[in-house]
Amino acid sequence: MYYNTTKHRFNSFSVLLSSLDDKKEDFHHITREIDIAIKKINKYRETGNKGAHSIDANLTLDDISRDRDEVIYLIQLLLMILQKIR
């Protein structure tokens, strides 16, 4: 799901999100919030892609402060899922 063995590289963030969305039923026993999490993560995908591939990300401290709690929640949710599937 996360590594393309043919190209010998990790999949893009878009492919990772799409794979997670395709397999979300596999995670419902861990959390019912997986659908909400995928939508919230996808909201950051475009900004993240632009920031990762550009020197000028146009990200302000206000942007970071505004989204801080939501990003922390998403990270904690993903870490919890990771711990449960190991």
C-alpha positions in Angstrom: 0.0 0.0 0.0 2.8 2.4 0.7 5.7 1.2 -1.5 5.8 0.7 -5.2 8.1 -2.3 -5.7 8.1 -1.9 -9.5 9.4 1.6 -9.3 11.4 1.0 -6.1 10.0 4.1 -4.3 7.4 5.1 -1.8 4.0 6.0 -3.2 2.8 9.6 -3.3 0.7 11.1 -0.6 -2.3 11.0 -3.0 -1.9 7.3 -3.6 -1.5 6.7 0.2 -4.8 8.5 0.9 -6.5 6.7 -1.9 -5.3 3.3 -0.6 -6.4 4.2 2.9 -9.8 5.2 1.6 -10.1 1.9 -0.4 -9.2 -0.1 2.7 -11.1 2.0 5.3 -13.4 -0.9 6.2 -10.4 -2.8 7.5 -9.9 0.0 10.1 -13.5 0.4 11.4 -12.9 -2.1 14.2 -10.2 0.3 15.4 -12.0 3.6 15.0 -15.2 4.7 13.4 -13.6 8.1 12.7 -11.5 6.9 9.8 -13.9 8.5 7.2 -13.6 11.9 9.0 -9.9 11.5 9.3 -9.4 10.8 5.6 -11.4 13.9 4.6 -9.5 16.1 7.1 -6.1 14.7 5.9 -7.1 15.2 2.3 -7.8 18.9 3.1 -4.0 19.3 3.8 -2.8 17.3 0.9 -2.8 20.1 -1.7 -1.1 22.5 0.7 1.4 19.8 1.7 2.3 19.0 -1.9 2.9 22.6 -2.7 5.0 23.1 0.3 7.0 20.0 -0.3 7.9 20.9 -3.8 8.4 24.6 -3.5 10.6 27.0 -1.5 7.7 29.5 -1.2 4.9 27.7 0.7 3.1 30.9 1.8 2.4 29.3 5.2 1.9 31.8 8.0 2.0 31.5 11.8 -1.8 32.1 11.8 -2.3 29.1 9.5 -0.2 26.9 11.8 -2.0 28.2 14.9 -5.4 27.8 13.4 -4.9 24.2 12.4 -2.7 23.1 15.2 -5.4 21.2 17.3 -6.8 19.4 14.2 -3.4 18.4 13.0 -2.4 17.1 16.5 -5.7 15.1 16.6 -5.0 13.6 13.2 -1.5 12.6 14.1 -2.6 11.0 17.4 -5.4 9.1 15.6 -3.0 7.8 12.9 -0.4 6.8 15.6 -3.2 5.0 17.5 -4.2 3.1 14.4 -0.5 2.2 13.7 -0.1 0.8 17.2 -3.3 -1.3 16.9 -2.3 -2.9 13.6 1.2 -3.9 14.7 
